[in-house]
Amino acid sequence: MALGTALMLGGTATAQKVTFEEFDLDNGLHVVLHQDNSAPVVITSVMYHVGAKDEQPNRTGFAHFFEHLLFEGTKNINRGDWFKIVTANGGNNNANTTDDRTYYYEVFPSNNLELAIWMESERLMHPVINQVGVDTQNEVVKEEKRLRVDNQPYGNLIKAVKENMFKVHPYRWTTIGEMEHLDAATLDEFLAFNKKFYVPNNAVLVVAGQFDKDQAKEWIKKYFGPIPKGAPVTRQKYEEAPITEEFKATWQDPNIQIPMLVSAYRTPSMKSREARVLDMISTYLSDGKSSKLYKKIVDDKKMALQIGAFNYSQEDYGMYLIYGLPMGSNTMESILKEIDEEIVKMQNELISEKDYQKLQNKFESNYVSSNASVEGIADNLATYYMLYGDINLINTEIDIYRSITREEIRDVAKKYLGSNQRMILEYVPAKDKAQN
């Protein structure tokens, strides 16, 4: 759809301006309404400003654990009935957690909006948090960690990078956390976490899709209005010392046979203009088969099975990762040399006008795609409000990308991708595995 739009308009994608209305309840809950009558569906989502970075170093995994725990049931929804109610009413739902926030949503036929609003208010007002639920979800989370992380090839890659790149900031641990921390936690600790972070003044409610606005407001006030305001959530600020010389780290993974080279740099908050320039740099270097690193190292020289660069943007800091899987007799060092050549070229020369236009077209297309579904719009509205502090970025962020120049791309590559500002991680097969 996005590509078709881009082609029809002679290479420039355009998206309809996203309209929305926002207001606050007396208890501090921020509410955003976006009407879209193109299909008879409605999305009700709540984003809480709590993620892995809000945990204690000896109690990691709490934010993600709550994403599971708060489907256990409420005072008025029996244990195990949440998903049954959603399915019986033609809906689907899910939730996800990052280091910065936790997001819950329901998609229903539009005649079920009251049900969705009531269910989300129940999660906030009447959650049942008891030892039975904690024990049940503990097993669920352990199984998820085994499947998605511990038994997955390269599953601990982000963990290996984060624990080396951050010394004081809570980004140094993973979202899924350590299972022994969850095992050691008491019920009182879970109750305290809920009381601190699951409060209306630490959340944004988005209703998007086909609905009557006045009716929606009435239901929101009816079900969310009586929930008491919580104590303001205060956060400690953590500042990392700059990385001024290259350092090395190693991680052994029993699930792999091919080593992976990772070059990692610490970068600024996703709210900064420079983070968006780094998005463009990663697209230029490794998005698609015609990108610089892929074409040179995988296609032409056949030195690597895979190569990639991505900007891992977050609320407080980001990381910029470049990785490669050496092929045949090629070494990690030889791949790093090829990668560095491309980065140095970017730092000293402007990318071509043709490559720059290609980048612009990709970002235009991505922008159209991200707002192509009501679900995408609901997520974006919550994210821009909660994490960026500027909800209208849903309409204006593309203008920032459009205004980025070739000179900025060169200067940001120079500022953040210096060889003295990085970690080189050798992510290798576990020793016993390598000897087989």
QUIGI-V589860 format. One record per residue. N is the residue number from 1. RES is the residue in three letters. BURIAL is b if it has 9 or more other C-alpha atoms within 8 Angstrom, else e. Layout:
N & RES & BURIAL
N & RES & BURIAL
//
This chain:
1 & MET & e
2 & ALA & b
3 & LEU & e
4 & GLY & e
5 & THR & b
6 & ALA & b
7 & LEU & b
8 & MET & e
9 & LEU & b
10 & GLY & e
11 & GLY & e
12 & THR & b
13 & ALA & b
14 & THR & b
15 & ALA & e
16 & GLN & e
17 & LYS & e
18 & VAL & e
19 & THR & e
20 & PHE & e
21 & GLU & e
22 & GLU & e
23 & PHE & e
24 & ASP & b
25 & LEU & b
26 & ASP & e
27 & ASN & b
28 & GLY & b
29 & LEU & b
30 & HIS & b
31 & VAL & b
32 & VAL & b
33 & LEU & b
34 & HIS & b
35 & GLN & b
36 & ASP & b
37 & ASN & e
38 & SER & e
39 & ALA & e
40 & PRO & b
41 & VAL & b
42 & VAL & b
43 & ILE & b
44 & THR & b
45 & SER & b
46 & VAL & b
47 & MET & b
48 & TYR & b
49 & HIS & b
50 & VAL & b
51 & GLY & b
52 & ALA & b
53 & LYS & b
54 & ASP & b
55 & GLU & b
56 & GLN & e
57 & PRO & e
58 & ASN & e
59 & ARG & b
60 & THR & b
61 & GLY & b
62 & PHE & b
63 & ALA & b
64 & HIS & b
65 & PHE & b
66 & PHE & e
67 & GLU & b
68 & HIS & b
69 & LEU & b
70 & LEU & b
71 & PHE & b
72 & GLU & b
73 & GLY & b
74 & THR & b
75 & LYS & b
76 & ASN & e
77 & ILE & e
78 & ASN & b
79 & ARG & e
80 & GLY & b
81 & ASP & b
82 & TRP & b
83 & PHE & e
84 & LYS & e
85 & ILE & e
86 & VAL & b
87 & THR & b
88 & ALA & e
89 & ASN & b
90 & GLY & e
91 & GLY & b
92 & ASN & b
93 & ASN & b
94 & ASN & e
95 & ALA & b
96 & ASN & b
97 & THR & b
98 & THR & b
99 & ASP & b
100 & ASP & b
101 & ARG & b
102 & THR & b
103 & TYR & b
104 & TYR & b
105 & TYR & b
106 & GLU & b
107 & VAL & b
108 & PHE & b
109 & PRO & b
110 & SER & b
111 & ASN & e
112 & ASN & b
113 & LEU & b
114 & GLU & b
115 & LEU & e
116 & ALA & b
117 & ILE & b
118 & TRP & b
119 & MET & e
120 & GLU & b
121 & SER & b
122 & GLU & b
123 & ARG & b
124 & LEU & b
125 & MET & e
126 & HIS & b
127 & PRO & b
128 & VAL & b
129 & ILE & b
130 & ASN & e
131 & GLN & e
132 & VAL & e
133 & GLY & b
134 & VAL & b
135 & ASP & e
136 & THR & e
137 & GLN & b
138 & ASN & b
139 & GLU & e
140 & VAL & e
141 & VAL & b
142 & LYS & b
143 & GLU & e
144 & GLU & b
145 & LYS & b
146 & ARG & b
147 & LEU & b
148 & ARG & b
149 & VAL & b
150 & ASP & b
151 & ASN & b
152 & GLN & b
153 & PRO & e
154 & TYR & b
155 & GLY & b
156 & ASN & b
157 & LEU & e
158 & ILE & e
159 & LYS & b
160 & ALA & b
161 & VAL & b
162 & LYS & b
163 & GLU & b
164 & ASN & b
165 & MET & b
166 & PHE & b
167 & LYS & e
168 & VAL & e
169 & HIS & b
170 & PRO & b
171 & TYR & b
172 & ARG & b
173 & TRP & b
174 & THR & b
175 & THR & b
176 & ILE & b
177 & GLY & b
178 & GLU & b
179 & MET & e
180 & GLU & e
181 & HIS & b
182 & LEU & b
183 & ASP & e
184 & ALA & e
185 & ALA & b
186 & THR & e
187 & LEU & b
188 & ASP & e
189 & GLU & e
190 & PHE & b
191 & LEU & b
192 & ALA & e
193 & PHE & b
194 & ASN & e
195 & LYS & b
196 & LYS & b
197 & PHE & b
198 & TYR & b
199 & VAL & b
200 & PRO & b
201 & ASN & b
202 & ASN & b
203 & ALA & b
204 & VAL & b
205 & LEU & b
206 & VAL & b
207 & VAL & b
208 & ALA & b
209 & GLY & b
210 & GLN & b
211 & PHE & b
212 & ASP & e
213 & LYS & e
214 & ASP & e
215 & GLN & e
216 & ALA & b
217 & LYS & e
218 & GLU & e
219 & TRP & b
220 & ILE & b
221 & LYS & b
222 & LYS & e
223 & TYR & b
224 & PHE & e
225 & GLY & b
226 & PRO & e
227 & ILE & b
228 & PRO & e
229 & LYS & b
230 & GLY & b
231 & ALA & e
232 & PRO & e
233 & VAL & e
234 & THR & e
235 & ARG & e
236 & GLN & e
237 & LYS & e
238 & TYR & e
239 & GLU & e
240 & GLU & e
241 & ALA & e
242 & PRO & e
243 & ILE & b
244 & THR & e
245 & GLU & e
246 & GLU & b
247 & PHE & e
248 & LYS & e
249 & ALA & b
250 & THR & e
251 & TRP & b
252 & GLN & b
253 & ASP & b
254 & PRO & e
255 & ASN & b
256 & ILE & b
257 & GLN & e
258 & ILE & e
259 & PRO & b
260 & MET & b
261 & LEU & b
262 & VAL & b
263 & SER & b
264 & ALA & b
265 & TYR & b
266 & ARG & b
267 & THR & b
268 & PRO & b
269 & SER & b
270 & MET & b
271 & LYS & e
272 & SER & e
273 & ARG & e
274 & GLU & e
275 & ALA & b
276 & ARG & b
277 & VAL & b
278 & LEU & b
279 & ASP & b
280 & MET & b
281 & ILE & b
282 & SER & b
283 & THR & b
284 & TYR & b
285 & LEU & b
286 & SER & b
287 & ASP & b
288 & GLY & e
289 & LYS & e
290 & SER & e
291 & SER & b
292 & LYS & b
293 & LEU & b
294 & TYR & b
295 & LYS & b
296 & LYS & b
297 & ILE & b
298 & VAL & b
299 & ASP & e
300 & ASP & e
301 & LYS & e
302 & LYS & b
303 & MET & b
304 & ALA & b
305 & LEU & b
306 & GLN & b
307 & ILE & b
308 & GLY & b
309 & ALA & b
310 & PHE & b
311 & ASN & b
312 & TYR & e
313 & SER & b
314 & GLN & b
315 & GLU & b
316 & ASP & e
317 & TYR & b
318 & GLY & b
319 & MET & b
320 & TYR & b
321 & LEU & b
322 & ILE & b
323 & TYR & b
324 & GLY & b
325 & LEU & b
326 & PRO & b
327 & MET & b
328 & GLY & e
329 & SER & e
330 & ASN & b
331 & THR & e
332 & MET & b
333 & GLU & e
334 & SER & e
335 & ILE & b
336 & LEU & b
337 & LYS & e
338 & GLU & b
339 & ILE & b
340 & ASP & e
341 & GLU & e
342 & GLU & b
343 & ILE & b
344 & VAL & e
345 & LYS & e
346 & MET & b
347 & GLN & b
348 & ASN & e
349 & GLU & e
350 & LEU & b
351 & ILE & b
352 & SER & e
353 & GLU & e
354 & LYS & e
355 & ASP & b
356 & TYR & b
357 & GLN & e
358 & LYS & e
359 & LEU & b
360 & GLN & b
361 & ASN & b
362 & LYS & e
363 & PHE & b
364 & GLU & b
365 & SER & b
366 & ASN & b
367 & TYR & b
368 & VAL & b
369 & SER & b
370 & SER & b
371 & ASN & b
372 & ALA & b
373 & SER & e
374 & VAL & b
375 & GLU & e
376 & GLY & b
377 & ILE & b
378 & ALA & b
379 & ASP & b
380 & ASN & b
381 & LEU & b
382 & ALA & b
383 & THR & b
384 & TYR & b
385 & TYR & b
386 & MET & b
387 & LEU & b
388 & TYR & b
389 & GLY & e
390 & ASP & e
391 & ILE & b
392 & ASN & e
393 & LEU & e
394 & ILE & b
395 & ASN & e
396 & THR & e
397 & GLU & e
398 & ILE & b
399 & ASP & e
400 & ILE & b
401 & TYR & b
402 & ARG & e
403 & SER & e
404 & ILE & b
405 & THR & e
406 & ARG & b
407 & GLU & e
408 & GLU & b
409 & ILE & b
410 & ARG & b
411 & ASP & b
412 & VAL & b
413 & ALA & b
414 & LYS & b
415 & LYS & e
416 & TYR & b
417 & LEU & b
418 & GLY & b
419 & SER & e
420 & ASN & e
421 & GLN & b
422 & ARG & b
423 & MET & b
424 & ILE & b
425 & LEU & b
426 & GLU & b
427 & TYR & b
428 & VAL & b
429 & PRO & b
430 & ALA & b
431 & LYS & e
432 & ASP & e
433 & LYS & b
434 & ALA & e
435 & GLN & e
436 & ASN & e
//
